[in-house]
Amino acid sequence: MSNQKIETPAAAVENPPAATTLSPEAVVEQLRLVRSQIGEVTPLTTAQRRAFRAHAKTSNEELQASINVIDAADLVEQAVGQPAAEVRGLLDEANHWTAVEDELRTLLNGVSGANLVRRNRVALVTGRAYSVSAQLARDPAHAVLVPHVQEIKRLKRLARRKKAQTPNTPPALAPAAETSGEPKK
């Protein structure tokens, strides 16, 4: 047997095959498919979410002790209407879905961050395009750029004006006795 040394080309090491990336439309399609395959996806109102969170703040130790009470007495199991093993299964399922929730939150944060980076890149490029166009538009040879630069200026003014109007809050409402036309006592 000979000692043969297998060498990989430097290009193969430096440029591994690119992983296929999905288009945004394909990701949406796959997410909808996954959502349809999940048994329970329950959108909640803010009030419902608040109420459920109040009950869900029970510590794991308290939950386990309560399940043990169900297991300790048949009368408790009958009153609750579920055997301890079934309740343990519900708790186990909730814990497993917490991992899914964490992964989805991480994915959402990553996608959101990547999109912010994309928007920032676009803003930088378009900002440069505006600056270059504004300079070139001063030269009569590039008069075709003047209406474009004017439109961008108009849109920028409009955006600034909308932001300035946002902080205004409506005046405080007067007490009902003063607005009803009755004299003050």
C-alpha positions as CSV (number, residue, x, y, z in Angstrom):
1,M,0.0,0.0,0.0
2,S,1.2,3.4,-0.8
3,N,0.8,6.5,1.3
4,Q,-1.3,8.6,-1.1
5,K,-2.1,12.0,0.0
6,I,-5.4,13.4,-1.4
7,E,-5.3,17.1,-1.9
8,T,-8.3,19.2,-2.5
9,P,-8.1,22.1,-4.8
10,A,-7.8,25.4,-3.0
11,A,-10.7,26.8,-4.9
12,A,-13.0,24.1,-3.6
13,V,-12.0,24.8,0.0
14,E,-12.3,28.6,-0.4
15,N,-15.5,28.5,-2.4
16,P,-17.8,25.8,-1.1
17,P,-21.0,25.3,-3.1
18,A,-23.5,28.0,-2.2
19,A,-26.5,26.9,-0.2
20,T,-29.7,27.5,-2.0
21,T,-31.6,30.4,-0.6
22,L,-35.4,30.8,-0.8
23,S,-37.2,33.8,-2.2
24,P,-39.4,35.7,0.2
25,E,-42.5,34.3,-1.7
26,A,-41.2,30.7,-1.2
27,V,-40.6,31.3,2.5
28,V,-44.2,32.7,2.9
29,E,-45.5,29.6,1.1
30,Q,-43.6,27.2,3.3
31,L,-44.6,29.1,6.5
32,R,-48.2,28.8,5.5
33,L,-47.8,25.1,4.8
34,V,-46.2,24.6,8.2
35,R,-49.0,26.6,9.9
36,S,-51.6,24.4,8.2
37,Q,-49.8,21.3,9.6
38,I,-49.7,22.6,13.2
39,G,-52.7,21.4,15.1
40,E,-53.3,24.5,17.2
41,V,-52.5,28.0,16.1
42,T,-54.7,30.3,18.2
43,P,-54.5,34.0,17.7
44,L,-55.5,35.8,20.9
45,T,-56.7,39.4,21.6
46,T,-54.5,41.5,23.9
47,A,-57.0,41.0,26.8
48,Q,-57.1,37.2,26.3
49,R,-53.3,37.1,26.1
50,R,-53.0,39.1,29.4
51,A,-55.5,36.8,31.1
52,F,-53.8,33.6,30.0
53,R,-50.4,35.0,31.0
54,A,-51.7,35.7,34.5
55,H,-52.6,32.0,34.9
56,A,-49.4,30.8,33.1
57,K,-47.1,32.5,35.6
58,T,-47.5,29.5,37.9
59,S,-44.1,28.0,38.7
60,N,-43.1,24.6,37.4
61,E,-42.7,23.3,41.0
62,E,-46.3,24.4,41.8
63,L,-47.6,22.8,38.6
64,Q,-45.9,19.5,39.4
65,A,-47.2,19.6,43.0
66,S,-50.7,20.2,41.8
67,I,-50.4,17.3,39.3
68,N,-49.2,15.1,42.2
69,V,-52.4,16.1,44.2
70,I,-54.5,14.9,41.3
71,D,-52.5,11.6,41.3
72,A,-52.8,11.3,45.1
73,A,-56.6,11.2,45.5
74,D,-59.2,9.7,43.2
75,L,-61.7,12.3,44.4
76,V,-59.5,15.2,43.2
77,E,-59.1,13.4,39.8
78,Q,-62.8,13.1,39.6
79,A,-63.4,16.7,40.5
80,V,-60.8,17.9,38.0
81,G,-62.1,15.6,35.3
82,Q,-58.6,14.6,34.0
83,P,-56.1,12.0,35.2
84,A,-52.7,13.2,36.4
85,A,-51.0,11.5,33.4
86,E,-53.0,13.5,31.0
87,V,-52.2,16.7,32.7
88,R,-48.5,15.8,32.8
89,G,-48.8,15.2,29.0
90,L,-50.3,18.7,28.6
91,L,-47.4,20.3,30.6
92,D,-44.9,18.3,28.6
93,E,-46.5,19.4,25.3
94,A,-46.5,23.0,26.4
95,N,-42.8,22.8,27.3
96,H,-42.0,21.3,23.9
97,W,-43.9,24.0,22.1
98,T,-42.0,26.6,24.1
99,A,-38.9,25.5,22.2
100,V,-40.8,26.0,18.9
101,E,-41.9,29.5,20.0
102,D,-38.3,30.4,20.9
103,E,-37.0,29.2,17.5
104,L,-39.7,31.1,15.6
105,R,-39.0,34.3,17.7
106,T,-35.3,33.9,16.8
107,L,-36.1,33.4,13.2
108,L,-38.4,36.4,13.1
109,N,-35.7,38.6,14.8
110,G,-33.2,37.4,12.3
111,V,-35.4,38.1,9.3
112,S,-36.4,41.4,10.7
113,G,-32.8,42.4,11.2
114,A,-31.7,41.3,7.8
115,N,-34.6,43.3,6.2
116,L,-33.5,46.4,8.2
117,V,-30.0,45.9,6.8
118,R,-31.4,45.6,3.3
119,R,-33.5,48.8,3.7
120,N,-30.4,50.6,5.1
121,R,-28.4,49.5,2.0
122,V,-31.1,50.8,-0.3
123,A,-31.3,54.1,1.7
124,L,-27.6,54.6,1.4
125,V,-27.6,53.9,-2.4
126,T,-30.6,56.1,-3.1
127,G,-29.1,58.8,-0.9
128,R,-26.0,58.8,-3.0
129,A,-28.1,58.8,-6.1
130,Y,-30.0,61.8,-5.0
131,S,-26.7,63.7,-4.0
132,V,-25.1,62.9,-7.4
133,S,-28.3,63.8,-9.3
134,A,-28.7,67.1,-7.4
135,Q,-25.1,68.1,-8.3
136,L,-25.4,67.0,-11.9
137,A,-28.8,68.7,-12.3
138,R,-27.0,72.1,-11.8
139,D,-25.3,71.6,-15.2
140,P,-27.6,72.3,-18.1
141,A,-26.2,69.3,-19.9
142,H,-28.1,67.1,-17.3
143,A,-31.4,69.0,-17.3
144,V,-33.2,65.7,-17.7
145,L,-32.4,65.1,-13.9
146,V,-34.1,68.4,-12.7
147,P,-37.7,67.1,-12.5
148,H,-36.5,63.9,-10.7
149,V,-34.5,65.9,-8.2
150,Q,-37.5,68.3,-7.6
151,E,-39.8,65.3,-7.0
152,I,-37.4,63.8,-4.4
153,K,-37.1,67.2,-2.7
154,R,-40.9,67.4,-2.6
155,L,-41.2,64.0,-1.1
156,K,-38.6,64.7,1.5
157,R,-40.4,67.9,2.5
158,L,-43.6,66.0,2.7
159,A,-42.0,63.3,4.9
160,R,-40.6,65.9,7.3
161,R,-43.9,67.7,7.6
162,K,-45.8,64.5,8.4
163,K,-43.2,63.7,11.2
164,A,-43.6,67.1,12.7
165,Q,-47.4,66.7,12.9
166,T,-47.3,63.3,14.6
167,P,-46.3,64.4,18.1
168,N,-49.3,66.7,18.4
169,T,-51.8,65.3,20.9
170,P,-55.5,66.4,21.1
171,P,-56.2,68.8,23.9
172,A,-57.3,67.3,27.2
173,L,-61.1,66.9,27.5
174,A,-62.8,69.2,29.9
175,P,-64.8,67.6,32.8
176,A,-68.4,66.7,31.9
177,A,-69.9,69.3,34.3
178,E,-68.1,72.1,32.5
179,T,-69.1,71.0,29.0
180,S,-72.7,70.3,29.8
181,G,-73.6,74.0,30.1
182,E,-74.4,73.8,33.8
183,P,-72.9,76.5,36.0
184,K,-70.2,75.5,38.4
185,K,-71.1,75.2,42.0
